[in-house]
Amino acid sequence: MTTGHDNSHAALLAQSVGDFVKRGADLPRVRALAQTHAEFDRTQWRQLAELGWLGVLAPESCGGLGLGLAEAAIVAEGLGRALTPEPYTAVAVLAARALEFSAETPLRRELLTGLVGGELVPVVACHEQADDVTASRIGTTATPFEGGFRVNGQKQFVIGAAGADGYIVSAEAAGELQLLWIPRDAAGCDTGLIPLADGRSYGTVTLKDVAVPRDHVLASGKAARGALARALDHAATIASAELVGVMKCAHEMSLEYMKTRVQFGKAIGSFQVLQHRAVDLYIQQELADAVLREVVTQLDAAPDDNTRALHASRAKSRCAEAALAITRAAIQFHGAIGFTEDCDVGLYVKRAMTLSAWLGNGRAHRMRYAQLSMQAAGEAA
């Protein structure tokens, strides 16, 4: 149960994000950046840092705010409403959590401090197969040699790679998982970009005999597995918050259009069949929002691994499918104009498509939820 102080704090943060996106994180900027290879604006990124949002989850010892997923979700939802292209969830959640849960080393502190200050953009490169939600099927190898490892392999689906300064890479070394820091410009590290529907891109990171010194090992063995698993579940949850922002804005655009579009001498919003459809979609939106709020509260309470994974998959599945349904319906509500490139509602469909697929789509997370539920039931029996 939230207190009045908690609600006031959340309202102020939401208002702050709303004011920020109105000042420049708008759709014309999204369209302009989509035509370039920059993908996001470093000046805008530093503004996110100055506002403290990149450090929402980072520990205070590294310059962060040390807050929870509830606050990160508020920021992500606000940025999602504006389709902000900056990789907030990929960096300030996924990478930040992977670093926070790693071993306390000078490198970890340096990377987290740089991330919080907006001076460094680290991203996680851990997926190799499209259907691997947990990034547990790893073909990348780290072969020990004097002074460190030599890493070979390829990582796929790396959001934020276009502007990344380096990668937090998962690799196997003699059966043990390693999380390694590899600078983007390291010899043997090559980054390729695959365009996405929303104007951003996935990165493909190819590693050929990359030398990684021992002091660039962030975590090993069980600690590495735990850090990566928690980071992925937290990131999937905050990606769900972005999806909530996307679906809410798209639905609002639809309702506004229905008030002004006239057909047969009446505003189309007066047609009962469209009213019923809009209400059904609003219910899906509210269910997704409610699930997200419950999940971030549960995850902030630091549950056990199985419970955390269940909650994260529940949020991602619900929000991904609701966002796709609502944004696709928004195209239909707009009629023929909704299919044109100039209509803003199409941008929301494209962002919903890419966000829904990232870190596991709705179907993948439903399957994971079912498997985890059966596992929990078996253990309880």
C-alpha positions in Angstrom: 0.0 0.0 0.0 1.4 3.4 -1.0 1.4 6.4 1.3 0.4 9.9 0.5 4.1 10.9 0.5 4.9 8.1 -2.0 2.0 9.2 -4.3 3.2 12.8 -4.2 6.8 11.7 -5.0 5.6 9.6 -7.9 3.3 12.4 -9.2 6.2 14.9 -9.1 8.5 12.5 -11.0 5.9 11.8 -13.6 5.3 15.6 -14.1 9.0 16.1 -14.4 9.3 13.5 -17.2 6.2 15.0 -18.9 7.7 18.5 -18.8 11.0 17.2 -20.2 9.5 15.4 -23.2 7.4 18.5 -24.1 10.6 20.6 -24.2 12.3 18.7 -26.9 11.9 14.9 -26.7 9.1 15.1 -29.3 8.0 13.3 -32.4 9.7 15.6 -35.0 13.0 14.9 -33.2 12.2 11.1 -33.4 11.5 11.4 -37.1 14.7 13.4 -37.7 16.9 10.9 -35.8 15.4 8.0 -37.6 17.0 9.4 -40.8 20.5 9.3 -39.4 22.9 6.7 -38.1 23.3 8.5 -34.8 20.1 6.9 -33.3 20.1 9.1 -30.3 21.3 12.5 -29.2 24.3 12.7 -26.8 23.2 16.2 -25.7 19.7 14.8 -24.8 21.4 11.9 -23.1 23.4 14.2 -20.9 20.2 16.0 -20.0 18.8 12.7 -18.8 21.9 12.3 -16.6 21.6 15.9 -15.2 18.0 15.1 -14.2 19.2 12.1 -12.3 17.2 9.6 -14.4 20.2 7.5 -15.6 21.1 6.9 -11.9 17.6 6.1 -10.6 18.6 2.5 -9.9 22.4 3.0 -9.4 23.8 2.9 -5.9 24.5 6.3 -4.2 28.1 5.2 -3.8 28.4 5.6 -7.6 26.5 8.9 -7.8 23.1 7.3 -8.3 19.9 7.8 -6.5 19.5 4.2 -5.2 15.7 4.2 -5.9 13.6 1.3 -7.1 11.9 -0.1 -10.1 8.8 1.8 -9.3 10.6 5.1 -10.0 12.4 3.7 -13.1 9.0 2.6 -14.4 7.6 6.2 -14.1 10.6 7.5 -16.1 10.3 4.8 -18.7 6.6 5.2 -19.2 7.0 9.0 -19.7 9.8 8.5 -22.2 7.7 5.8 -23.9 4.8 8.2 -24.4 7.2 10.5 -26.4 8.9 7.5 -28.2 12.2 8.9 -26.9 14.9 7.0 -28.9 17.5 7.2 -26.2 18.2 3.7 -24.9 17.0 4.4 -21.3 16.0 0.8 -20.4 19.0 -0.8 -22.1 21.5 1.4 -20.3 20.0 2.8 -17.1 18.3 -0.5 -16.2 19.8 -3.6 -18.0 23.4 -2.4 -18.0 23.2 -0.6 -14.6 21.7 -3.6 -12.9 24.2 -6.0 -14.5 27.0 -3.8 -13.1 25.4 -3.2 -9.7 24.9 -7.0 -9.1 28.5 -7.7 -10.2 31.5 -7.9 -7.9 32.6 -4.6 -6.3 35.8 -3.7 -8.2 37.3 -0.4 -9.3 36.1 -1.1 -12.8 32.5 -1.6 -11.7 32.6 1.7 -9.9 34.2 3.5 -12.8 31.6 2.1 -15.3 28.6 2.9 -13.0 29.8 6.4 -12.3 30.3 7.1 -16.0 26.9 5.7 -16.8 25.1 7.8 -14.1 27.0 10.9 -15.3 26.0 10.3 -18.9 29.7 10.2 -20.0 29.7 6.5 -20.7 27.2 4.3 -22.6 27.6 0.7 -21.6 25.2 -1.9 -23.0 24.7 -5.6 -22.4 25.5 -8.1 -25.2 24.3 -11.5 -24.0 21.7 -12.9 -26.5 22.7 -15.2 -29.3 19.4 -16.8 -30.3 16.0 -15.2 -30.9 14.0 -17.6 -28.7 16.3 -17.5 -25.7 14.6 -15.2 -23.2 17.0 -15.9 -20.4 20.2 -15.6 -22.6 21.3 -18.9 -21.2 22.3 -20.6 -24.5 25.8 -19.2 -24.9 28.2 -20.1 -27.7 30.7 -17.3 -27.0 33.9 -18.7 -25.4 36.5 -17.1 -23.1 39.7 -19.0 -23.4 42.1 -18.4 -20.5 45.6 -17.1 -21.3 48.2 -15.4 -19.2 46.7 -12.2 -17.9 43.1 -12.8 -18.9 40.9 -14.3 -21.6 40.6 -14.5 -25.4 37.0 -14.1 -26.4 35.3 -15.5 -29.5 31.7 -15.5 -30.5 28.8 -13.3 -31.7 26.1 -11.5 -29.9 22.7 -10.5 -31.4 19.8 -8.1 -30.6 21.9 -5.6 -28.7 19.8 -2.5 -28.2 21.8 0.7 -27.8 24.8 -0.7 -29.8 24.7 2.3 -32.2 25.9 4.7 -29.5 27.6 2.2 -27.1 31.1 2.9 -25.7 31.5 -0.8 -24.8 29.8 -4.0 -24.0 29.0 -6.2 -20.9 29.5 -9.6 -22.6 28.5 -13.0 -21.4 30.9 -15.8 -22.3 31.7 -19.4 -21.1 35.1 -20.3 -19.7 35.5 -23.9 -18.7 31.8 -24.3 -18.0 31.7 -21.1 -15.9 29.8 -18.0 -17.0 31.8 -14.8 -17.2 30.6 -11.3 -17.5 33.3 -9.3 -19.2 33.8 -5.6 -20.1 34.9 -5.1 -23.7 35.4 -1.6 -25.0 33.7 -1.0 -28.4 37.1 -0.2 -30.0 38.9 -3.3 -28.6 40.9 -5.1 -31.3 38.8 -7.9 -32.8 35.5 -6.4 -31.7 33.2 -5.5 -34.6 29.7 -3.9 -34.4 27.2 -4.3 -37.1 23.8 -2.6 -37.1 20.5 -4.1 -38.3 17.7 -1.5 -38.9 14.5 -1.8 -36.9 11.0 -0.8 -37.9 11.0 2.2 -35.5 14.1 3.8 -36.9 16.5 2.4 -34.3 18.7 -0.7 -34.7 19.8 -3.9 -33.1 23.5 -4.4 -32.8 25.4 -7.6 -33.9 28.7 -7.7 -32.0 31.3 -10.1 -33.4 34.2 -11.0 -31.2 37.3 -12.5 -32.8 40.2 -13.4 -30.5 39.5 -10.3 -28.3 41.9 -10.0 -25.5 40.2 -9.3 -22.1 42.5 -8.6 -19.1 41.5 -10.1 -15.8 40.6 -6.8 -14.3 37.9 -6.5 -16.9 36.1 -9.5 -15.5 32.9 -8.2 -13.8 31.6 -11.4 -12.4 32.1 -15.2 -12.6 30.2 -18.4 -12.1 27.1 -18.3 -10.0 27.5 -14.6 -9.3 27.6 -13.8 -13.0 24.5 -16.0 -13.7 22.6 -14.2 -10.8 23.6 -10.7 -11.9 22.6 -11.4 -15.6 19.3 -13.1 -14.6 18.2 -10.2 -12.3 19.2 -7.6 -14.8 17.3 -9.2 -17.6 14.1 -9.6 -15.5 14.3 -6.0 -14.3 14.9 -4.7 -17.8 11.9 -6.7 -19.2 9.8 -5.1 -16.5 10.9 -1.6 -17.3 10.5 -2.3 -21.1 6.9 -3.1 -20.1 6.6 0.3 -18.6 7.7 1.8 -21.9 5.1 -0.2 -23.6 2.4 1.2 -21.2 3.5 4.7 -22.2 3.3 3.8 -25.9 -0.2 2.2 -25.6 -1.6 5.0 -23.5 -0.5 7.7 -25.9 -1.7 5.8 -29.0 -5.1 5.2 -27.4 -5.4 8.9 -26.5 -4.6 9.8 -30.1 -7.3 7.5 -31.3 -10.0 8.9 -28.9 -9.1 12.5 -30.0 -9.3 11.6 -33.7 -12.7 9.9 -33.1 -14.0 13.2 -31.8 -13.0 15.2 -34.8 -13.3 12.8 -37.8 -16.7 13.2 -39.3 -18.4 10.5 -41.5 -22.1 10.4 -42.6 -22.5 13.7 -40.9 -21.4 12.5 -37.5 -18.2 12.3 -35.5 -17.1 8.6 -35.7 -16.8 8.6 -32.0 -20.6 8.6 -31.8 -20.7 5.2 -33.5 -21.5 2.6 -30.9 -19.4 -0.1 -32.4 -16.3 2.1 -32.2 -17.2 3.1 -28.7 -17.4 -0.5 -27.6 -14.0 -1.3 -29.3 -12.4 1.7 -27.6 -13.7 0.6 -24.2 -12.4 -3.0 -24.7 -9.0 -1.6 -25.6 -9.0 0.8 -22.6 -9.7 -2.2 -20.4 -6.6 -4.0 -21.8 -4.6 -0.8 -21.2 -5.8 -0.6 -17.6 -5.1 -4.3 -16.9 -1.6 -3.9 -18.3 -1.0 -0.8 -16.2 -2.3 -2.6 -13.0 -0.2 -5.6 -13.6 2.9 -3.4 -14.1 2.3 -1.5 -10.9 1.9 -4.7 -8.9 5.0 -6.3 -10.5 7.4 -3.4 -9.8 6.2 -3.4 -6.2 6.9 -7.1 -5.9 10.3 -6.9 -7.5 11.4 -4.0 -5.4 10.7 -6.3 -2.4 13.6 -8.5 -3.7 11.8 -11.8 -4.1 13.5 -15.2 -4.7 14.7 -16.0 -8.2 11.7 -18.0 -9.3 9.1 -15.4 -8.0 11.1 -12.6 -9.6 11.1 -14.4 -13.0 7.4 -15.2 -12.7 6.5 -11.5 -12.1 8.8 -10.2 -14.9 7.3 -12.6 -17.4 3.8 -11.8 -16.3 4.4 -8.0 -16.9 6.1 -8.4 -20.2 3.6 -10.8 -21.7 0.6 -8.7 -20.6 2.1 -5.3 -21.7 3.5 -6.6 -25.0 0.2 -8.0 -26.2 -1.9 -5.1 -25.0 0.5 -2.6 -26.7 0.3 -4.4 -30.0 -3.5 -4.7 -29.8 -4.0 -1.0 -28.9 -1.5 0.4 -31.4 -2.8 -1.7 -34.3 -6.3 -0.7 -33.5 -5.2 2.9 -33.5 -4.3 2.5 -37.1 -7.8 1.2 -37.8 -9.4 4.0 -35.9 -7.6 6.5 -38.0 -8.7 4.8 -41.2 -6.7 5.3 -44.4 -4.7 8.2 -43.1 -3.4 5.9 -40.3 -1.4 3.9 -42.9 0.5 6.9 -44.2 4.0 7.7 -43.2 3.1 11.2 -42.1 0.5 10.0 -39.5 2.2 9.9 -36.1 0.1 7.0 -34.9 2.2 4.7 -37.1 5.3 5.6 -35.1 3.6 4.1 -32.0 2.8 0.8 -33.8 6.5 0.5 -34.9 7.8 1.2 -31.4 5.3 -1.3 -29.9 6.5 -3.9 -32.4 10.2 -3.5 -31.5 9.7 -3.2 -27.7 7.4 -6.1 -27.6 10.0 -8.4 -29.3 13.0 -7.2 -27.2 13.9 -9.4 -24.3 11.2 -11.9 -25.3 7.8 -11.4 -26.8 4.4 -12.1 -25.2 4.3 -15.7 -26.3 7.8 -16.5 -25.1 7.1 -15.0 -21.7 3.7 -16.9 -21.4 5.6 -20.1 -22.0 8.2 -19.2 -19.4 5.6 -18.3 -16.9 3.9 -21.6 -17.4 7.1 -23.5 -17.0 8.1 -21.6 -13.9 4.6 -22.1 -12.4 4.8 -25.9 -12.9 8.3 -25.9 -11.5 7.1 -24.1 -8.4 4.1 -26.4 -8.0 6.3 -29.4 -8.3 8.7 -28.1 -5.6 5.7 -27.3 -3.3 4.2 -30.8 -3.7 
